[in-house]
């Protein structure tokens, strides 16, 4: 079967942060001196130039500045990046442009400038409003700065997100609910509320903190979900809640198995190649020094998404979101015959992790969301 071209997004990685958080396994580097932003912006656009063959006539659906801490960049640097991107790829009329930010004073004073540059969505990494939890997480802001940043974001862009974590070291149910209530009171249009996990190659992995018991985690998730629901937030993905109409378009494109270019240190991309009837993934050089070395390519590696891996990769993304999936879309986006899924889907229905809505249309159940890993494993 032939492949169809999905929407195209752009991920831009900014690798620097003020200091490395002990839970963070992202490609980030503690800032030492001035960020070489003029040089880095030039490299980002050169990197994009080398990926332009992957566009295949599409307009950009969304742009996401991730990191690291993108808000460490100047307003002019962000403007230069977006101007450079727009000169190379046409934007959809309703393009979503997100920038991740820390809630420190130096960052939130730039929010209006970022908006003037074209950013229309800001995602603020709050994580907690409690000083002892922030200290344990290696965060360098306090609760007042977080609240001020939210106010600045609300006055600068159409939509803003608050990143909040639960399951923190020594966190009680009351602590977690207090954090959620404070976040809700700031009236964000979107809340990313996710559980702390201990990842390899982090300080927390080598020096594990004392985390809440499973029973406490369960209570936090159940009561937190009800609290968010009462406040008018709809859960549309395992860890994402939004007011009506404010889902993150960029992340939805990931979860729907859309395409995305990835530029910057260690950035990943996923591209459908219709002419070759192939799907590839790309990864750029990770370290800033190597990435900005003119004698070396930006591309670290590129590999095919093998046919046998496509069902798992598709459903690993798609089943995170609380919307139906269609076998027709599976066929278009993977190039595979949906009949290969019959036994796997039937098993998901037997386990009450999936439900059939109509011919060719299925939905993850509440149990399927809760036991997401078990459900995804069916498609290995």
Sine and cosine of phi, psi and omega as CSV:
sin_phi,cos_phi,sin_psi,cos_psi,sin_omega,cos_omega
0.00,0.00,0.53,-0.85,-0.03,-1.00
-1.00,0.09,0.42,-0.91,0.01,-1.00
-1.00,-0.01,0.51,-0.86,0.12,-0.99
-0.96,-0.29,0.48,-0.87,0.02,-1.00
-0.99,0.13,0.86,-0.50,0.07,-1.00
-0.99,0.11,0.08,-1.00,0.10,-1.00
-0.85,0.53,0.41,-0.91,-0.05,-1.00
-0.89,-0.45,0.81,-0.59,0.07,-1.00
-0.91,-0.41,0.15,-0.99,0.04,-1.00
-0.74,-0.67,0.81,-0.58,0.11,-0.99
-0.96,-0.28,0.75,-0.66,-0.01,-1.00
-0.87,-0.50,0.89,-0.45,-0.07,-1.00
-0.99,-0.11,0.80,-0.60,0.10,-1.00
-0.94,-0.35,0.94,-0.35,-0.26,-0.96
-0.99,0.12,-0.14,0.99,-0.14,-0.99
-1.00,-0.07,0.53,-0.85,0.14,-0.99
-0.60,-0.80,0.22,-0.98,-0.02,-1.00
-0.93,0.37,-0.72,0.70,0.11,-0.99
-0.48,-0.88,0.43,-0.91,-0.05,-1.00
-0.98,0.18,0.80,-0.59,0.03,-1.00
-0.98,0.21,0.55,-0.83,-0.11,-0.99
-0.93,0.36,-0.26,0.96,0.00,-1.00
-0.99,-0.15,-0.12,0.99,-0.20,-0.98
-0.99,0.11,0.82,-0.57,0.09,-1.00
-0.92,-0.40,0.27,0.96,0.06,-1.00
-0.97,0.23,0.25,-0.97,0.01,-1.00
-0.99,0.17,0.99,0.11,-0.02,-1.00
-0.75,-0.66,0.48,-0.88,-0.08,-1.00
-0.72,-0.69,0.78,-0.63,0.01,-1.00
-0.87,0.50,0.73,-0.68,-0.05,-1.00
-0.92,0.39,0.76,-0.66,0.07,-1.00
-0.82,-0.58,0.98,-0.21,-0.06,-1.00
0.98,0.18,-0.35,-0.94,-0.04,-1.00
-0.96,0.28,0.62,-0.78,0.12,-0.99
-0.96,0.29,0.75,-0.67,0.01,-1.00
-0.98,0.19,0.90,0.43,-0.22,-0.98
-0.94,0.34,-0.59,0.81,0.01,-1.00
-0.88,0.47,-0.72,0.70,0.02,-1.00
-0.90,0.44,-0.68,0.73,-0.06,-1.00
-0.92,0.40,-0.65,0.76,0.03,-1.00
-0.87,0.50,-0.68,0.73,0.03,-1.00
-0.87,0.49,-0.65,0.76,0.02,-1.00
-0.93,0.38,-0.64,0.77,0.03,-1.00
-0.84,0.54,-0.70,0.72,-0.04,-1.00
-0.95,0.30,-0.56,0.83,0.12,-0.99
-0.90,0.43,-0.66,0.75,0.05,-1.00
-0.86,0.52,-0.73,0.69,0.01,-1.00
-0.88,0.48,-0.65,0.76,0.02,-1.00
-0.81,0.58,-0.61,0.79,-0.05,-1.00
-0.97,0.24,-0.24,0.97,0.01,-1.00
-0.98,-0.19,0.02,1.00,-0.14,-0.99
-0.91,0.42,-0.41,0.91,0.04,-1.00
-0.91,0.42,-0.35,0.94,-0.01,-1.00
-0.98,0.20,-0.22,0.98,-0.07,-1.00
-0.92,0.39,-0.68,0.73,0.08,-1.00
0.82,0.57,0.70,0.72,0.12,-0.99
0.99,0.13,0.04,1.00,-0.05,-1.00
-1.00,0.06,0.39,-0.92,0.18,-0.98
-1.00,-0.02,0.36,-0.93,0.02,-1.00
-0.98,0.18,0.78,-0.62,-0.02,-1.00
-1.00,0.10,-0.60,0.80,-0.03,-1.00
-0.31,-0.95,0.36,-0.93,0.08,-1.00
-0.73,-0.68,0.64,-0.77,-0.02,-1.00
-0.71,-0.71,0.87,-0.49,0.13,-0.99
-1.00,0.00,0.93,-0.37,0.01,-1.00
-0.87,-0.50,0.08,-1.00,-0.05,-1.00
-0.29,-0.96,-0.41,-0.91,0.36,0.93
0.79,0.61,-0.29,-0.96,-0.01,-1.00
-0.76,-0.65,1.00,-0.03,-0.02,-1.00
-0.86,0.52,-0.46,0.89,-0.04,-1.00
-0.94,0.34,-0.09,1.00,0.13,-0.99
-0.95,0.31,-0.36,0.93,0.05,-1.00
-0.92,0.39,0.42,-0.91,0.11,-0.99
-0.97,0.25,0.34,-0.94,0.06,-1.00
-0.87,0.50,-0.61,0.79,-0.02,-1.00
-0.92,0.39,-0.61,0.79,0.03,-1.00
-0.89,0.45,-0.68,0.73,0.03,-1.00
-0.90,0.44,-0.67,0.74,0.04,-1.00
-0.88,0.48,-0.67,0.74,-0.01,-1.00
-0.91,0.43,-0.63,0.78,0.04,-1.00
-0.90,0.45,-0.77,0.63,-0.07,-1.00
-0.91,0.41,-0.61,0.79,0.07,-1.00
-0.89,0.46,-0.68,0.73,0.00,-1.00
-0.90,0.43,-0.64,0.76,0.03,-1.00
-0.90,0.44,-0.71,0.71,-0.06,-1.00
-0.91,0.41,-0.49,0.87,0.07,-1.00
-0.93,0.38,-0.38,0.92,-0.08,-1.00
-0.98,-0.20,-0.56,0.83,-0.05,-1.00
-0.70,-0.71,0.74,-0.67,0.02,-1.00
-0.94,0.35,0.59,-0.80,0.01,-1.00
-1.00,-0.08,0.59,-0.81,0.23,-0.97
-0.90,0.43,0.47,-0.88,-0.06,-1.00
-0.85,0.52,-0.59,0.80,-0.05,-1.00
-0.96,-0.29,0.58,0.82,-0.04,-1.00
-0.84,0.54,0.65,-0.76,0.09,-1.00
-0.99,-0.15,0.79,-0.61,0.00,-1.00
-0.82,-0.57,0.95,-0.32,-0.09,-1.00
-0.97,-0.26,0.62,-0.79,0.12,-0.99
-0.77,-0.64,0.80,-0.60,0.06,-1.00
-0.98,0.21,0.63,-0.77,-0.07,-1.00
-0.63,-0.78,0.53,-0.85,0.21,-0.98
-1.00,0.02,0.49,-0.87,-0.05,-1.00
-1.00,0.08,0.47,0.88,0.05,-1.00
-0.99,0.16,0.36,-0.93,-0.06,-1.00
-0.83,0.56,-0.69,0.73,-0.05,-1.00
-0.88,0.47,-0.50,0.86,-0.03,-1.00
-0.99,0.12,-0.76,0.65,-0.15,-0.99
-0.94,0.33,-0.33,0.94,0.10,-0.99
-0.93,0.37,-0.23,0.97,0.00,-1.00
-1.00,-0.08,-0.12,0.99,-0.17,-0.99
-0.84,0.54,-0.68,0.73,-0.02,-1.00
-0.91,0.40,-0.58,0.82,0.06,-1.00
-0.92,0.40,-0.63,0.78,0.07,-1.00
-0.88,0.47,-0.66,0.75,0.01,-1.00
-0.89,0.46,-0.66,0.75,0.03,-1.00
-0.89,0.45,-0.50,0.86,0.02,-1.00
-0.96,0.28,-0.29,0.96,0.02,-1.00
0.79,-0.61,-0.16,0.99,0.04,-1.00
-0.92,0.40,0.77,-0.64,0.02,-1.00
-0.84,-0.54,0.13,0.99,0.06,-1.00
-0.53,-0.85,0.76,-0.64,0.02,-1.00
-0.87,-0.49,0.71,-0.70,0.02,-1.00
-0.91,-0.41,0.91,-0.41,-0.13,-0.99
-0.99,-0.16,0.84,-0.54,-0.02,-1.00
-0.99,0.12,0.99,0.16,-0.04,-1.00
-0.99,0.15,-0.78,0.62,0.02,-1.00
0.95,0.32,-0.71,0.71,0.06,-1.00
-0.32,-0.95,0.35,-0.94,0.09,-1.00
-0.96,-0.28,0.06,1.00,-0.07,-1.00
-0.97,-0.23,0.78,-0.62,-0.16,-0.99
-0.88,0.48,-0.63,0.78,-0.02,-1.00
-0.92,0.39,-0.58,0.81,0.02,-1.00
-0.95,0.32,-0.65,0.76,0.03,-1.00
-0.88,0.48,-0.66,0.76,0.02,-1.00
-0.90,0.44,-0.69,0.73,0.00,-1.00
-0.89,0.46,-0.53,0.85,-0.02,-1.00
-1.00,0.06,-0.04,1.00,0.00,-1.00
0.97,0.25,0.31,0.95,0.01,-1.00
-0.98,0.19,0.50,-0.86,-0.12,-0.99
-0.94,-0.34,0.13,0.99,0.05,-1.00
-0.96,-0.28,0.16,-0.99,0.11,-0.99
-0.88,-0.47,0.00,-1.00,-0.10,-1.00
-0.92,0.40,-0.60,0.80,0.01,-1.00
-0.90,0.43,-0.64,0.76,0.04,-1.00
-0.90,0.44,-0.62,0.79,0.03,-1.00
-0.89,0.45,-0.69,0.72,0.00,-1.00
-0.92,0.40,-0.65,0.76,0.03,-1.00
-0.91,0.42,-0.66,0.75,0.02,-1.00
-0.87,0.49,-0.66,0.75,0.02,-1.00
-0.88,0.47,-0.64,0.76,0.03,-1.00
-0.90,0.44,-0.69,0.73,0.04,-1.00
-0.90,0.45,-0.66,0.75,0.00,-1.00
-0.90,0.44,-0.69,0.73,-0.01,-1.00
-0.87,0.49,-0.53,0.85,-0.02,-1.00
-1.00,0.04,-0.11,0.99,-0.10,-0.99
-0.95,-0.32,-0.60,0.80,-0.13,-0.99
-0.76,-0.65,0.23,-0.97,-0.04,-1.00
-0.94,0.35,-0.54,0.84,-0.09,-1.00
-0.56,-0.83,0.64,-0.77,0.07,-1.00
-0.67,-0.74,0.49,-0.87,-0.04,-1.00
-0.92,-0.40,0.57,-0.82,0.18,-0.98
-0.93,-0.38,0.82,-0.57,0.13,-0.99
-1.00,0.05,0.83,-0.56,-0.01,-1.00
-0.72,-0.69,0.62,-0.78,0.00,-1.00
-0.92,-0.39,0.47,-0.89,0.16,-0.99
-0.73,-0.68,0.14,-0.99,-0.11,-0.99
0.96,0.27,0.55,0.84,-0.07,-1.00
-0.99,0.17,0.28,-0.96,0.01,-1.00
-0.80,0.59,0.81,-0.59,0.04,-1.00
0.85,0.52,0.43,0.90,-0.01,-1.00
-0.99,0.12,0.73,-0.68,0.08,-1.00
-1.00,-0.09,0.18,-0.98,0.09,-1.00
-0.85,0.53,-0.68,0.74,-0.01,-1.00
-0.89,0.45,-0.65,0.76,0.05,-1.00
-0.86,0.51,-0.74,0.67,-0.07,-1.00
-0.91,0.42,-0.66,0.75,0.00,-1.00
-0.94,0.35,-0.56,0.83,0.06,-1.00
-0.89,0.46,-0.69,0.72,0.05,-1.00
-0.86,0.51,-0.72,0.70,-0.03,-1.00
-0.89,0.45,-0.69,0.73,-0.01,-1.00
-0.89,0.46,-0.64,0.77,0.02,-1.00
-0.92,0.39,-0.62,0.78,0.04,-1.00
-0.90,0.43,-0.71,0.70,0.00,-1.00
-0.87,0.48,-0.62,0.78,-0.02,-1.00
-0.89,0.45,-0.38,0.93,0.01,-1.00
-0.99,0.14,-0.06,1.00,0.10,-1.00
0.84,0.55,0.76,0.65,0.12,-0.99
-0.95,0.32,0.35,-0.94,0.08,-1.00
-1.00,0.05,-0.22,0.98,-0.06,-1.00
-0.50,-0.87,0.62,-0.78,0.05,-1.00
-0.75,-0.66,0.84,-0.54,0.15,-0.99
-0.99,-0.14,0.92,-0.39,-0.12,-0.99
-0.84,-0.55,0.98,-0.20,-0.14,-0.99
-0.77,-0.63,0.43,-0.90,-0.05,-1.00
-0.99,0.13,0.69,-0.72,0.09,-1.00
-0.88,0.47,0.79,-0.61,0.11,-0.99
-0.85,-0.53,0.55,-0.83,-0.01,-1.00
-1.00,-0.02,0.91,-0.42,-0.07,-1.00
-0.97,-0.25,0.52,-0.85,0.09,-1.00
-0.85,0.52,0.39,-0.92,0.03,-1.00
0.90,0.44,0.51,0.86,0.13,-0.99
-0.82,-0.57,0.30,-0.95,0.03,-1.00
-0.89,0.45,-0.62,0.78,0.02,-1.00
-0.89,0.45,-0.46,0.89,0.01,-1.00
-0.95,0.32,-0.63,0.77,-0.01,-1.00
-1.00,0.10,-0.42,0.91,0.03,-1.00
-0.75,-0.66,0.97,0.25,-0.15,-0.99
-0.89,0.45,0.75,-0.66,0.09,-1.00
-0.99,0.17,0.18,-0.98,0.05,-1.00
-1.00,0.10,0.93,-0.37,-0.04,-1.00
-0.98,-0.17,0.34,-0.94,0.00,-1.00
-0.87,0.49,0.45,-0.90,0.06,-1.00
-0.93,0.37,0.35,-0.94,-0.02,-1.00
-0.83,0.55,-0.62,0.79,-0.01,-1.00
-0.88,0.47,-0.67,0.74,0.04,-1.00
-0.92,0.40,-0.67,0.74,0.03,-1.00
-0.87,0.50,-0.65,0.76,0.02,-1.00
-0.89,0.46,-0.71,0.70,0.00,-1.00
-0.89,0.46,-0.66,0.75,0.03,-1.00
-0.87,0.50,-0.73,0.68,-0.04,-1.00
-0.90,0.43,-0.69,0.73,-0.04,-1.00
-0.93,0.37,-0.75,0.66,-0.03,-1.00
-0.94,0.33,-0.58,0.81,0.04,-1.00
-0.90,0.43,-0.66,0.75,0.03,-1.00
-0.87,0.49,-0.70,0.72,0.00,-1.00
-0.91,0.41,-0.64,0.77,0.02,-1.00
-0.88,0.48,-0.71,0.70,0.01,-1.00
-0.91,0.41,-0.63,0.78,0.02,-1.00
-0.89,0.46,-0.70,0.72,0.01,-1.00
-0.90,0.44,-0.48,0.88,-0.02,-1.00
-1.00,0.08,0.04,1.00,0.06,-1.00
1.00,-0.04,0.23,0.97,0.05,-1.00
-1.00,-0.07,0.70,-0.72,0.02,-1.00
-0.96,-0.28,0.79,-0.61,0.07,-1.00
-0.98,0.21,0.89,-0.46,0.02,-1.00
-0.91,-0.41,-0.09,1.00,0.05,-1.00
-0.48,-0.88,0.27,-0.96,-0.12,-0.99
-0.76,0.65,-0.68,0.73,-0.08,-1.00
-0.87,-0.49,0.26,0.97,-0.10,-0.99
-0.83,-0.56,0.76,-0.65,0.01,-1.00
-0.78,-0.63,0.63,-0.77,0.01,-1.00
-0.57,-0.82,0.36,-0.93,0.23,-0.97
-0.95,0.32,0.35,-0.94,-0.08,-1.00
-0.82,0.57,0.80,-0.61,0.05,-1.00
1.00,0.09,0.08,1.00,-0.07,-1.00
-0.89,-0.45,0.42,0.91,0.10,-1.00
-0.88,0.48,0.47,-0.88,0.02,-1.00
-0.97,0.22,0.93,-0.36,-0.05,-1.00
-0.90,0.43,-0.59,0.81,-0.04,-1.00
-0.91,0.42,-0.76,0.65,0.00,-1.00
-0.92,0.40,-0.60,0.80,0.05,-1.00
-0.87,0.50,-0.59,0.81,0.02,-1.00
-0.91,0.41,-0.61,0.79,0.12,-0.99
-0.86,0.52,-0.79,0.62,-0.14,-0.99
-0.94,0.35,-0.40,0.92,0.04,-1.00
-1.00,-0.02,0.19,0.98,0.04,-1.00
0.93,0.38,0.58,0.81,0.11,-0.99
-0.97,0.24,0.03,-1.00,0.01,-1.00
-0.99,-0.13,0.45,-0.89,0.09,-1.00
-0.43,-0.90,0.65,-0.76,0.17,-0.99
-1.00,0.07,0.58,-0.82,0.07,-1.00
-0.82,-0.57,0.90,-0.44,0.03,-1.00
-0.86,-0.50,0.48,-0.88,-0.05,-1.00
0.97,-0.26,0.14,-0.99,-0.08,-1.00
-0.83,0.56,0.87,-0.50,0.09,-1.00
0.94,0.34,0.13,0.99,-0.05,-1.00
-0.92,0.39,0.61,-0.79,0.03,-1.00
-0.96,-0.27,0.51,-0.86,0.08,-1.00
-0.73,-0.68,0.37,-0.93,0.09,-1.00
-0.68,-0.73,0.83,-0.55,-0.15,-0.99
-0.73,-0.68,0.74,-0.67,0.13,-0.99
-1.00,-0.02,0.79,-0.62,0.03,-1.00
-0.93,-0.36,0.99,-0.13,-0.12,-0.99
-0.90,0.44,-0.71,0.70,-0.05,-1.00
-0.87,0.49,-0.60,0.80,-0.01,-1.00
-1.00,0.00,-0.07,1.00,-0.08,-1.00
0.78,0.62,0.76,0.65,-0.13,-0.99
-0.65,-0.76,0.37,-0.93,0.12,-0.99
-0.81,-0.58,0.76,-0.65,0.00,-1.00
-0.84,-0.55,0.35,-0.94,0.16,-0.99
-0.84,-0.54,0.56,-0.83,-0.02,-1.00
-0.82,-0.58,0.44,-0.90,0.07,-1.00
-0.62,-0.79,0.75,-0.66,-0.01,-1.00
-1.00,-0.05,0.29,-0.96,0.01,-1.00
-0.84,0.55,0.71,-0.71,-0.17,-0.99
-0.98,0.19,-0.73,0.68,-0.17,-0.99
-0.99,0.10,0.68,-0.73,-0.02,-1.00
-0.80,0.60,-0.63,0.78,-0.03,-1.00
-0.90,0.45,-0.71,0.70,0.02,-1.00
-0.94,0.35,-0.62,0.79,-0.01,-1.00
-0.89,0.45,-0.61,0.79,-0.05,-1.00
-1.00,-0.09,0.25,0.97,0.07,-1.00
-0.99,0.11,0.93,-0.37,-0.09,-1.00
-0.90,0.43,-0.26,0.97,-0.02,-1.00
-1.00,0.05,-0.08,1.00,-0.07,-1.00
-0.85,-0.53,0.45,-0.89,0.05,-1.00
-0.97,0.26,0.39,-0.92,0.08,-1.00
-0.96,0.28,-0.54,0.84,-0.07,-1.00
-0.97,0.24,0.86,-0.52,0.04,-1.00
-1.00,0.07,-0.71,0.70,0.06,-1.00
-0.34,-0.94,0.39,-0.92,0.07,-1.00
-0.66,-0.75,0.65,-0.76,-0.01,-1.00
-0.54,-0.84,0.41,-0.91,0.02,-1.00
-0.99,0.17,0.58,-0.81,0.22,-0.97
-1.00,0.09,0.98,-0.21,-0.10,-0.99
-0.88,0.48,0.48,-0.88,-0.06,-1.00
-0.83,0.56,-0.67,0.74,-0.02,-1.00
-0.92,0.40,-0.39,0.92,-0.04,-1.00
-1.00,-0.01,-0.26,0.96,-0.13,-0.99
-0.89,0.46,-0.67,0.74,0.03,-1.00
-0.86,0.51,-0.70,0.71,0.01,-1.00
-0.90,0.44,-0.71,0.70,-0.02,-1.00
-0.90,0.44,-0.63,0.78,0.03,-1.00
-0.89,0.45,-0.77,0.64,-0.10,-0.99
-0.98,0.20,-0.43,0.90,0.10,-0.99
-0.85,0.53,-0.56,0.83,0.05,-1.00
-1.00,0.05,-0.80,0.61,-0.16,-0.99
-0.89,0.46,-0.60,0.80,-0.08,-1.00
-0.98,0.19,-0.04,1.00,0.11,-0.99
-0.96,0.28,-0.44,0.90,-0.11,-0.99
-0.98,-0.19,0.55,-0.83,-0.08,-1.00
-1.00,0.00,0.92,0.38,0.09,-1.00
-0.57,-0.82,0.39,-0.92,-0.02,-1.00
-0.89,0.45,0.39,-0.92,0.19,-0.98
-0.88,-0.47,0.55,-0.84,-0.07,-1.00
-0.91,-0.42,0.70,-0.71,0.02,-1.00
-0.90,0.43,-0.52,0.85,0.05,-1.00
-0.87,0.50,-0.70,0.72,0.00,-1.00
-0.92,0.39,-0.62,0.79,0.06,-1.00
-0.84,0.55,-0.71,0.70,-0.02,-1.00
-0.90,0.44,-0.68,0.73,-0.04,-1.00
-0.91,0.41,-0.62,0.78,-0.13,-0.99
-1.00,-0.02,-0.27,0.96,0.04,-1.00
-0.92,-0.38,-0.32,0.95,-0.07,-1.00
0.96,0.27,0.28,0.96,-0.06,-1.00
-0.93,-0.37,0.43,-0.90,0.07,-1.00
-0.97,0.25,0.82,-0.58,-0.07,-1.00
-0.92,0.40,-0.24,0.97,0.00,-1.00
-0.90,0.44,-0.35,0.94,0.03,-1.00
-0.93,0.37,-0.22,0.98,-0.04,-1.00
-1.00,-0.03,-0.15,0.99,-0.20,-0.98
-0.80,0.59,-0.78,0.63,-0.04,-1.00
-0.91,0.41,-0.62,0.78,-0.04,-1.00
-0.93,0.38,-0.67,0.74,0.02,-1.00
-0.92,0.39,-0.67,0.74,0.03,-1.00
-0.88,0.48,-0.61,0.80,0.04,-1.00
-0.92,0.40,-0.64,0.76,0.05,-1.00
-0.88,0.48,-0.60,0.80,0.04,-1.00
-0.93,0.36,-0.68,0.73,0.04,-1.00
-0.85,0.53,-0.62,0.78,-0.03,-1.00
-1.00,0.10,0.06,1.00,-0.04,-1.00
0.84,0.54,0.52,0.85,0.09,-1.00
-1.00,-0.08,-0.37,0.93,0.05,-1.00
-0.77,-0.64,0.40,-0.92,0.13,-0.99
-0.70,-0.71,0.57,-0.82,0.02,-1.00
-1.00,0.02,0.79,-0.61,0.03,-1.00
-1.00,-0.05,-0.71,0.70,0.06,-1.00
-0.31,-0.95,0.02,-1.00,0.00,-1.00
-0.84,0.54,0.84,-0.54,0.04,-1.00
0.98,0.20,0.14,0.99,-0.04,-1.00
-0.71,-0.70,0.84,-0.55,-0.07,-1.00
-0.73,-0.69,0.31,-0.95,-0.05,-1.00
-0.66,-0.75,0.66,-0.75,0.14,-0.99
-0.94,0.35,0.70,-0.72,0.06,-1.00
-0.99,0.12,0.15,-0.99,0.08,-1.00
-0.86,0.51,-0.62,0.79,0.05,-1.00
-0.91,0.41,-0.60,0.80,0.02,-1.00
-0.90,0.43,-0.60,0.80,0.08,-1.00
-0.92,0.40,-0.68,0.73,-0.03,-1.00
-0.90,0.43,-0.64,0.77,-0.01,-1.00
-0.93,-0.36,0.77,0.64,-0.06,-1.00
-0.81,0.59,-0.72,0.70,-0.05,-1.00
-0.87,0.49,-0.66,0.75,0.02,-1.00
-0.90,0.43,-0.63,0.77,0.00,-1.00
-0.92,0.40,-0.73,0.68,-0.03,-1.00
-0.89,0.46,-0.60,0.80,-0.02,-1.00
-0.87,0.49,-0.39,0.92,0.04,-1.00
-0.89,0.46,-0.42,0.91,-0.11,-0.99
-0.99,-0.16,0.16,0.99,0.08,-1.00
-0.92,0.39,0.00,0.00,0.00,0.00
